[in-house]
């Protein structure tokens, strides 16, 4: 995997964001730079020694596979997306632009899209 890892600490809520190197995410730089942390296992720098976080976010630069969820009935609609629940996951279809999956605990999120501006929304 050719990703870069960024770590954020929002007043004690620690989050990692895995971003493909070819994906430019200006909103992370401009809006969240205050919360970004360097993680150095020797210094611990505010993160546990093992680097554990409260939420892991993975951005994947690829077309989303909607066929895996095609037969599901939507749980609810919003003007921007369609939400499903399936086997302990929340699935959000951003009207064909991106597909987000989140585990029941909210600790792992995966977003598949090919347009960085969609991921920043």
VOPAGU-2260 file (C-alpha; in pm, 1 decimal, decimal comma):
REM VOPAGU-2260
SITE   aa  ch    i         X         Y         Z
SITE  UNK   A    0       0,0       0,0       0,0
SITE  UNK   A    1     139,2     336,3    -101,8
SITE  UNK   A    2     -23,4     554,9     164,6
SITE  UNK   A    3      88,2     823,6     404,6
SITE  UNK   A    4     -38,3     830,3     760,0
SITE  UNK   A    5    -148,5    1146,7     934,9
SITE  UNK   A    6    -233,6    1161,1    1303,3
SITE  UNK   A    7    -468,1    1406,1    1474,0
SITE  UNK   A    8    -554,7    1470,7    1837,0
SITE  UNK   A    9    -884,9    1655,0    1884,1
SITE  UNK   A   10    -862,3    1736,7    2255,2
SITE  UNK   A   11    -800,1    1373,8    2349,3
SITE  UNK   A   12    -985,9    1203,6    2063,0
SITE  UNK   A   13    -705,3    1049,9    1857,5
SITE  UNK   A   14    -759,1     974,4    1489,3
SITE  UNK   A   15    -536,8     839,6    1213,4
SITE  UNK   A   16    -600,7     914,6     847,4
SITE  UNK   A   17    -442,8     695,4     581,1
SITE  UNK   A   18    -426,7     881,6     249,3
SITE  UNK   A   19    -296,4     760,5     -87,6
SITE  UNK   A   20      21,1     952,0    -169,7
SITE  UNK   A   21    -122,5    1069,6    -500,4
SITE  UNK   A   22    -430,4    1220,9    -331,6
SITE  UNK   A   23    -399,0    1587,7    -235,2
SITE  UNK   A   24    -615,7    1682,7      65,3
SITE  UNK   A   25    -592,1    2061,1     116,0
SITE  UNK   A   26    -873,3    2067,2     375,0
SITE  UNK   A   27    -665,1    1849,1     608,2
SITE  UNK   A   28    -382,7    2099,3     577,0
SITE  UNK   A   29    -587,7    2414,5     619,7
SITE  UNK   A   30    -866,5    2318,2     857,5
SITE  UNK   A   31    -709,3    2053,3    1079,5
SITE  UNK   A   32    -338,1    2143,5    1088,9
SITE  UNK   A   33    -367,9    2270,1    1448,5
SITE  UNK   A   34    -467,0    1919,8    1561,3
SITE  UNK   A   35    -207,9    1725,3    1362,4
SITE  UNK   A   36      55,1    1542,5    1566,2
SITE  UNK   A   37     380,2    1377,4    1482,3
SITE  UNK   A   38     397,1    1027,6    1623,2
SITE  UNK   A   39     734,2     912,3    1742,9
SITE  UNK   A   40     724,7     577,6    1929,2
SITE  UNK   A   41    1035,1     670,2    2131,0
SITE  UNK   A   42     887,2     997,0    2256,8
SITE  UNK   A   43     521,0     883,7    2270,7
SITE  UNK   A   44     426,3    1245,7    2182,1
SITE  UNK   A   45      71,3    1229,1    2319,1
SITE  UNK   A   46     -16,2     897,2    2157,6
SITE  UNK   A   47       0,8     559,0    2329,3
SITE  UNK   A   48     330,0     377,1    2281,5
SITE  UNK   A   49     164,4     137,5    2035,9
SITE  UNK   A   50      27,0     426,0    1827,6
SITE  UNK   A   51    -332,6     322,6    1891,8
SITE  UNK   A   52    -606,3     569,9    1808,3
SITE  UNK   A   53    -977,6     609,0    1877,2
SITE  UNK   A   54   -1071,0     606,9    1508,4
SITE  UNK   A   55    -890,4     490,0    1194,0
SITE  UNK   A   56    -990,4     653,3     866,2
SITE  UNK   A   57    -871,8     509,0     537,7
SITE  UNK   A   58    -914,2     694,7     208,9
SITE  UNK   A   59    -892,5     466,1     -93,9
SITE  UNK   A   60    -836,0     616,5    -438,2
SITE  UNK   A   61   -1051,8     379,2    -642,0
SITE  UNK   A   62   -1399,9     351,2    -782,3
SITE  UNK   A   63   -1642,9     223,3    -523,0
SITE  UNK   A   64   -1799,1    -121,4    -572,1
SITE  UNK   A   65   -2169,8     -60,3    -522,3
SITE  UNK   A   66   -2268,6    -412,1    -633,0
SITE  UNK   A   67   -2180,1    -555,0    -291,4
SITE  UNK   A   68   -2464,0    -352,6    -135,6
SITE  UNK   A   69   -2705,0    -333,8    -428,0
SITE  UNK   A   70   -2978,9    -550,1    -276,5
SITE  UNK   A   71   -2991,8    -365,7      56,2
SITE  UNK   A   72   -3287,3    -147,8     141,7
SITE  UNK   A   73   -3188,4     207,9     235,6
SITE  UNK   A   74   -3224,8     296,0     602,0
SITE  UNK   A   75   -3272,7     664,8     523,6
SITE  UNK   A   76   -3209,3     928,7     257,9
SITE  UNK   A   77   -3063,0    1274,9     290,6
SITE  UNK   A   78   -3024,6    1539,9      18,3
SITE  UNK   A   79   -2659,6    1435,5     -16,4
SITE  UNK   A   80   -2649,3    1061,2      47,5
SITE  UNK   A   81   -2822,5     728,2      98,0
SITE  UNK   A   82   -2753,3     536,5     420,0
SITE  UNK   A   83   -2771,0     162,2     478,7
SITE  UNK   A   84   -2705,4     -68,0     772,5
SITE  UNK   A   85   -2577,8    -420,1     710,0
SITE  UNK   A   86   -2414,5    -677,4     939,5
SITE  UNK   A   87   -2298,1    -423,0    1193,0
SITE  UNK   A   88   -2178,0    -170,1     936,7
SITE  UNK   A   89   -2306,0     168,2     836,9
SITE  UNK   A   90   -2276,3     220,5     462,0
SITE  UNK   A   91   -2316,1     561,3     299,8
SITE  UNK   A   92   -2348,7     609,8     -74,8
SITE  UNK   A   93   -2266,2     969,8    -167,0
SITE  UNK   A   94   -2487,3     953,8    -478,6
SITE  UNK   A   95   -2236,6     753,7    -676,9
SITE  UNK   A   96   -1939,5     980,4    -596,9
SITE  UNK   A   97   -1804,7     790,9    -295,8
SITE  UNK   A   98   -1880,4     495,1     -71,3
SITE  UNK   A   99   -1815,9     505,6     302,0
SITE  UNK   A  100   -1824,0     204,5     534,1
SITE  UNK   A  101   -1803,6     234,7     913,1
SITE  UNK   A  102   -1796,9     -39,3    1174,9
SITE  UNK   A  103   -2059,4     -49,2    1450,2
SITE  UNK   A  104   -1823,4      96,6    1710,4
SITE  UNK   A  105   -1728,5     388,7    1485,3
SITE  UNK   A  106   -1359,6     307,8    1520,1
SITE  UNK   A  107   -1286,3     215,8    1155,7
SITE  UNK   A  108   -1399,2     413,8     853,4
SITE  UNK   A  109   -1315,1     347,1     490,5
SITE  UNK   A  110   -1396,9     593,2     212,1
SITE  UNK   A  111   -1360,6     489,8    -150,6
SITE  UNK   A  112   -1360,4     765,4    -411,5
SITE  UNK   A  113   -1150,9     903,5    -693,6
SITE  UNK   A  114   -1220,1    1274,5    -634,2
SITE  UNK   A  115   -1044,4    1431,0    -334,5
SITE  UNK   A  116   -1303,5    1710,9    -314,3
SITE  UNK   A  117   -1568,3    1442,6    -244,5
SITE  UNK   A  118   -1359,2    1299,1      40,1
SITE  UNK   A  119   -1326,5    1642,8     197,5
SITE  UNK   A  120   -1701,0    1709,0     202,0
